[in-house]
Amino acid sequence: MVWANAPRDFEKRLSSEKICKVDRSNSKYIWNPYTSAVTTTIQAIAGTYSVATPTFSTDDTLTVADEFIYGEHIYDYEFLSQKTDIGEARMKEIVSSIATAIDKFVVNNLLEDGTGAYTTPIGGFTTAANVHTIIGDLWTKFAGYITNFDNPYLVIESTDVTGFYQAGVTTGFNTADAWYNNGWIGNFGGFDVYVLRAGTFVTATLGTTTVSNAGRRLAGIPGISTYCQPREVKWEEKGVSGKTGYEVMAVGYIGFKLWNAKAALTVDILLG
């Protein structure tokens, strides 16, 4: 099943495939791409040195341990009472729901595992006066590295948009005109901003992981975490003895890892 086949009108926005590397290779192992940092010693000239032991994070593993699944039965009389193919319509709804659930799982795991931390001023993103301050403060988390992080990301919820909009329409003529004309964030202060529906960041048990993310938001550098989806979402139609019509079912498998060596570049934002 291809994601593009899902209904578009009220489909929720997704962000995980834009901020993570995605592996669909069916590989038995996902190799950790990072090793431990090197800390140079500064000392008076002596010609001697201490030998360090690098850490290759052999225990830093990605495991596919969670299943995303849904099924339902559509009776024959329900087909007859509809003018459209409700089987296809329901399958698109099911796959769209699974895609949203996977996205929620990934961004919550990413936030849970990130070791960077920041607390916003009182009012968080909903207070327009805070938005520029927050963006500036977040840049301090990523500035000064040899790698020029041109496009860090920021993931917020739909309830945060009000502060961004008010901040946007009061920022310069060209910027303000763009906000008035289309009202969409896209990129703000150099951050790629992804707006997800309210209730995405939760304190709950999601499959094999328990997260504590209510009242929090997420920022970081794209591509330093991996989520593994061994294959696309699989779907089936099958008849069931004793019932007219047929069952529709879809299932997907997901594993996620924020690699330890880069965990500080994922920032847990606590709303003040």
Buried (B, 14 or more C-beta within 10 A) or exposed (E): BEBEEBEEEEBBEBBBBEBBBEBEEEEEEBEBEBEEEEEEEEEEEEEEEEEEEEBEBEEBEBEBEBEBBBEEBBEEEBBEEEEEEBBEEBBBBBBBBBBBBBBBBBBBBBBBBBEBEBBBBEBBBBBBEBBBEBBEBBBEBBEEEEEEBEEBBBBBBBBBBEBBBBBBBEBEEEBEEBBEEEEEBEEBBBBBBBBBEEEBBBEEEBEEBEBBBEEBBBBBBBEBBBBBBBEEBEBEEEEEEEEBBBBBBBBBBBBBBBBBBBBEBBBBBEBB
